[in-house]
Amino acid sequence: MAGRAAADRCPGILRLTEAADGYLARIRLPGGLIDAGQIRVLARLAGEFGDGRVELTSRGNVQLRALAAGAAGPLTEELTRAGLLPSLSHDRVRNVLASPLAGLDGGPDLTGIVRALDAALCGRPRLAGLSGRFLFAVDDGRGDVARLGADVTAVVAADRTVVNGLATRDSGSEDEVVAVMLACAEAFLDEAAAQGRTAWRIADLADGEERVHAVVAARLRLAAAPQPTAAPQPTDAGPQARARPVGLVGADGTAVVLLAPLGRLTSAQLTWLAGQVTGSPARITPWRSVVVPDLPDAARTLDEAARLGFGVDAASPWLRLTACAGRPGCASALADVQADAAAFGARWPDRIVHVSGCARHCGRPAAAQIDVTATSQGYQVAGV
């Protein structure tokens, strides 16, 4: 496996990325967790500094677009005060996925592990050297985020916890799970140095997974174990019409999953959303939806969300429709695919459709059945 020749340009808060419509900031939300106050801050910043929208990413993070170059300073100050930038040195490495419904419909609540992992990660200076692409995942045993290709994955089950094929000694210990996960990240940095390679992820190294596994097993004296059996799940991070929950969820029916239209929410939608988050934090999912727990009247929330343009059931086109940034955000795009996507989704309501602004097909989910691609002669359709 060849190492990476180019520098990692993954955006963050402190490192903005220039796009055709201005600068882009990516704000990490470990486990997708975000409270009401933080949502309100994002809504205000999107209106004051950006294009009035927030993008949800396939790693459960959020992005602000169309920022002016001078927005970097005040943006950093605002996000730091809101608790969205707890570490200047570790801004871009706080990439943590977690099962979005964990603790809501059975199984363990992963919030404690996610919080502990984030704090410990930020507390280790050396791990600031990870790339912005390096990814952690904490799965509650259902297999939803365990299959998203993270570099370090913990599967937390009632009888045992497995981290990258290694069984922890104490399944209920958050400290041990975090220690093993960070040991894997440190072993990756050691192996990258030993191979003399610039590597963004474990897969960039020769025999990376096997070498990291062996090093951590020896250092921590852990035994190998098979991954816990999980229910079959789709393998990509795109919207899944057949398997991803939408609408009312949770064992007691007090949580909802709301779909963001094309993965974007307006300041008005965010402000309303903040008003619904009165208990536990909301959770941004890797499928560009939002989980809102602890609702006193979930049915009323769904009705209001539908009127505001959220997807609230399996009939929503936003469950089957994706699109790249398109014009004016991307200089390579040949069309405003965000504006045009809904019409294509309506044309094939029972198919998974992705609309691309150019032949690169950015953001295309693996399960896409129909590709709509902008060209200099108009849109071309494949898969019909």
Protein Blocks (a to p, Z undefined) as FASTA:
>chain_A
ZZdfbdcfbdcfklccddfkbccdddddehhiacfklmmmmmmmmmmmmnopacddfkop
acdehiafklmmmmmmmmmmnopambfklmmmmcccddfkgokngcjdfklmmmmmmmmm
mmmmklmmpcfkbccdddehlommmmnopabdcdddfkbcceehiacfblmlmklmmmmm
mmmmmmmmmmmmmnopacfbfklpghklmmmmmmmmmmnopacddddddddddfbfbdcf
klpcghjedjklpaccdddehhiacfklmmmmmmmmmbbcddddfkopacdehifblmlm
mmmmmmnopafbfklmklmgccdfbjakbmkbcbdfklmmmmmmmmmmmbccdddfbfno
goiafklmbdcdddfkbccdehZZ
